[in-house]
Amino acid sequence: MKKILILNGSISGYQGNTQHLIDLVQEKIESCEVLHLKDLMEKKITTGELKNKLKKAEGFIFTSGTYWDSWGSPMQNFLEVATEFEASDIFMGKPAAVIITMHSVGGKGVLSRLQGVLNTLGMLIPPMSGMVYSLAGHLALQAESSFAEDFWSLEDTNVIVHNLMASLGNKKYQSWPVDHKDPKRIWIK
Ligand SMILES: Cc1cc2nc3c(=O)[nH]c(=O)nc-3n(C[C@H](O)[C@H](O)[C@H](O)COP(=O)(O)O)c2cc1C
């Protein structure tokens, strides 16, 4: 059984809009767990507990709303905490899908930047494994249009999950050297 960890960087945690998409993907995955990164930021879970969950996972789905053109503060906090796991077997070669929600503008930038960061941490970005679901698209899809296929829809979560699962496996990747000393140390005086 493949274990997928869903990491929700939404500022609203399980009460938000993003949770609706999490519910949809959860239905399609036999073995998965959701971690609301708000709980990490509020220190309801420790870095040790986070590390164990990341380690056990064979693949990830990262989710967040869009807040002033960026991902949520819980996601940023996660990236800062998880920097110590960069290029380790916690991340190396594990596939990561990304689902972003937004009202109308900024989410695609969030998706692309987050995929870039996750890949640099060591994760694999499968083809067509990232989407942005917007209020604008949600409303547009309520009208009949020959353009409808050009909008990301809730059904596209099927493709996201399929491509994530298709990318699981023991691929042998190499890591370049990474400085594992204190990443916060002073480099200029
Ligand atoms: C503080 C704040 C800033 C937001 N900024 C944007 C934005 O820049 N672009 C956008 O399209 N939507 C923006 N939104 C709307 C959210 O991205 C959207 O409602 C999203 O689904 C929220 O996810 P959540 O309910 O899981 O937190 C913003 C919402 C909040 C609360």
The ligand as an ORCA input file, in Angstrom:
! r2SCAN-3c Opt
* xyz 0 1
  C      -5.679     37.332      3.271
  C      -6.201     36.813      1.964
  C      -5.552     37.138      0.792
  C      -5.996     36.624     -0.434
  N      -5.318     36.945     -1.574
  C      -5.735     36.443     -2.763
  C      -5.004     36.719     -3.957
  O      -3.963     37.369     -3.958
  N      -5.496     36.225     -5.127
  C      -6.644     35.493     -5.188
  O      -7.047     35.086     -6.269
  N      -7.321     35.149     -4.055
  C      -6.892     35.608     -2.849
  N      -7.571     35.281     -1.695
  C      -8.684     34.284     -1.765
  C      -8.197     32.876     -1.356
  O      -7.038     32.511     -2.086
  C      -9.243     31.800     -1.610
  O     -10.436     32.095     -0.938
  C      -8.693     30.456     -1.180
  O      -9.581     29.440     -1.608
  C      -8.487     30.409      0.323
  O      -8.178     29.115      0.744
  P      -8.568     28.640      2.226
  O     -10.043     28.907      2.416
  O      -8.225     27.182      2.263
  O      -7.749     29.461      3.179
  C      -7.141     35.781     -0.471
  C      -7.789     35.455      0.732
  C      -7.334     35.957      1.936
  C      -8.052     35.569      3.211
*
